[in-house]
Amino acid sequence: MSSAEDMRLNDTLLALADPTRRAILTTLVSGAARITDLAAPFDMSLNAVSKHIKVLERA
């Protein structure tokens, strides 16, 4: 495995290791959603949910 592939795999596993990000992905499987809808089940700010989404996008 090349260094780039290894880094990409690490980023993906890091993103999926967080239960909040897995829950966000589960919601997005049914289709697009607004940040407010994604944040509703969690006790966190919209900014925090946005950061989780950015991690998922990078992965």
C-alpha positions in Angstrom: 0.0 0.0 0.0 1.4 3.4 -0.9 1.9 6.2 1.5 -1.0 8.1 0.0 -3.3 5.1 0.2 -2.3 4.5 3.8 -3.0 8.1 4.7 -6.4 8.0 3.0 -7.3 4.8 4.9 -6.2 6.4 8.2 -8.4 9.4 7.5 -11.4 7.2 6.7 -11.0 5.1 9.8 -10.5 8.1 12.0 -13.7 9.7 10.6 -15.7 6.5 11.2 -14.3 5.9 14.7 -16.4 8.7 16.1 -20.0 7.6 17.1 -21.4 11.1 16.2 -20.0 11.0 12.7 -21.4 7.4 12.2 -24.8 8.7 13.4 -24.6 11.6 10.9 -23.7 9.2 8.1 -26.7 7.0 9.0 -29.0 10.0 8.7 -27.4 11.0 5.4 -28.0 7.5 3.9 -31.6 8.5 3.4 -30.7 11.7 1.5 -29.5 15.2 1.9 -30.2 17.0 5.2 -29.7 20.4 6.7 -27.1 21.0 9.4 -29.9 21.9 11.8 -31.6 18.5 11.1 -28.3 16.7 11.5 -27.6 18.5 14.8 -31.1 18.0 16.3 -30.3 14.6 18.0 -27.1 15.9 19.6 -26.3 18.2 22.4 -23.8 20.3 20.5 -23.6 23.5 18.5 -24.2 23.8 14.8 -20.5 24.7 14.5 -19.5 21.4 16.1 -21.7 19.4 13.8 -20.2 21.3 10.9 -16.7 20.3 12.0 -17.8 16.7 12.1 -19.2 17.0 8.6 -15.9 18.5 7.4 -14.0 15.5 8.8 -16.4 13.2 6.9 -16.0 15.2 3.7 -12.2 15.0 3.9 -12.4 11.2 4.5 
